[in-house]
Amino acid sequence: MRTTLAVRPSCAGEARRIVRAYLDAWELTEAAGTVSLLVTELLGRAMREAEPGMGSEADLSIRLVGSTVYVEVAGRRGRLAPPAEATSVKAPLPGEAFGSGVLLQTLADQWGSDAGPSGSYAWFSVDVDRLTERSGFSR
């Protein structure tokens, strides 16, 4: 699923509702809190980079592969095309900056980011099976 959001303060709430709806449909409600919090972290970056009055947008994508939820946010300045898809998966590196990065480093299994002239691109993955093991929930 991919949707485009206008970058404004209400977009984080809208994105959380979209993410929760997909997680509910996939019967993964136990991951909703963590995934929603991480989506807010990514959209916070998009809002900080938005240029007022330029019609900034962010593309939000969520998908499920096995027990892993992947979320991507591509921030766009004006109506420019989003940066290219990430080509490799990486674990967080010490000192790597993306917003504060603390939530991503703590809660995501993997994450990455990149920036270019048209905006930024960031993603994270959460393995729901591992999340439920860590939190004590049962599936």
C-alpha positions in Angstrom: 0.0 0.0 0.0 1.3 3.5 -0.9 -0.4 6.8 -0.2 0.6 10.4 -0.4 0.1 12.8 2.5 0.3 16.5 2.6 3.0 17.4 5.1 1.3 19.3 7.9 0.9 18.7 11.6 -2.2 16.5 11.1 -0.4 14.1 8.7 1.2 12.1 11.5 -2.2 11.3 13.0 -3.5 10.4 9.5 -0.6 8.1 8.9 -1.1 6.4 12.3 -4.7 5.7 11.4 -3.7 4.2 8.0 -1.0 2.0 9.6 -3.3 0.8 12.3 -6.0 -0.1 9.8 -3.6 -2.2 7.8 -2.2 -3.9 11.0 -5.7 -4.6 12.1 -6.6 -6.1 8.7 -3.5 -8.3 8.9 -4.5 -9.3 12.5 -1.3 -7.7 13.9 -2.8 -5.3 16.4 -0.1 -6.1 18.9 2.4 -4.2 16.7 0.2 -1.1 16.3 1.7 0.9 19.1 5.3 0.4 18.1 4.8 0.8 14.4 2.6 3.9 14.9 5.3 5.5 17.1 8.0 4.8 14.5 5.8 6.2 11.7 5.5 9.4 13.7 9.3 9.6 14.0 9.7 9.3 10.2 7.0 11.9 9.5 8.5 14.3 12.0 11.6 14.4 9.9 9.5 15.1 6.8 7.7 17.9 8.6 11.0 19.5 9.7 12.3 19.4 6.1 9.1 20.7 4.6 9.3 24.1 2.9 6.3 26.3 4.0 4.0 27.1 1.1 5.7 24.7 -1.3 3.1 22.0 -1.2 5.4 19.5 0.5 4.3 15.9 0.5 5.3 12.5 1.9 4.7 9.1 0.3 3.9 6.5 3.0 4.2 2.8 2.1 3.5 -0.2 4.4 3.8 -3.8 3.5 4.0 -7.2 5.2 6.5 -9.8 4.3 6.2 -12.9 6.4 6.1 -11.6 10.0 7.9 -8.4 9.2 6.2 -5.0 8.7 8.1 -2.6 6.4 7.3 1.1 6.5 8.8 3.7 4.1 8.4 7.5 4.1 9.7 9.5 1.1 9.5 13.2 1.8 9.1 15.4 -1.2 9.7 19.1 -1.5 7.2 20.8 -3.8 6.0 18.3 -6.4 9.3 16.7 -7.1 9.7 12.9 -7.5 10.7 11.0 -4.4 14.2 9.6 -4.1 14.9 6.2 -5.4 14.1 3.1 -3.3 16.8 1.9 -1.0 18.8 -0.9 -2.5 20.2 -2.5 0.6 19.1 -3.2 4.2 21.2 -2.0 7.0 21.1 -2.1 10.8 21.5 1.2 12.6 25.0 2.4 13.0 26.3 4.1 16.2 26.1 7.9 15.7 24.0 7.7 12.5 21.6 10.6 12.6 18.0 10.6 11.5 15.9 12.9 13.6 17.0 11.8 17.1 17.2 8.2 15.9 16.6 6.9 19.4 13.2 5.4 18.8 14.4 3.8 15.6 17.5 2.3 17.2 15.5 1.1 20.2 12.3 -0.3 18.5 13.0 -1.1 14.9 14.7 -4.3 13.9 16.3 -2.5 10.9 16.2 1.0 9.5 17.8 3.3 7.0 17.7 6.8 5.5 19.0 8.8 2.7 18.6 12.4 1.4 18.8 14.0 -2.0 17.9 17.2 -3.7 14.2 16.3 -3.9 13.8 15.3 -0.2 14.6 12.5 2.2 13.8 8.8 2.2 13.6 6.7 5.3 12.3 3.2 6.2 12.1 0.8 9.1 11.2 -2.8 9.6 9.6 -4.5 12.7 9.5 -8.3 13.0 6.2 -8.8 14.7 7.2 -12.3 16.0 10.3 -10.8 17.7 8.3 -7.9 19.0 5.7 -10.1 20.6 8.5 -12.3 22.1 10.2 -9.2 23.6 6.9 -7.7 25.0 5.4 -11.0 26.2 2.3 -10.9 24.0 1.2 -14.1 22.4 -0.1 -14.4 18.8 
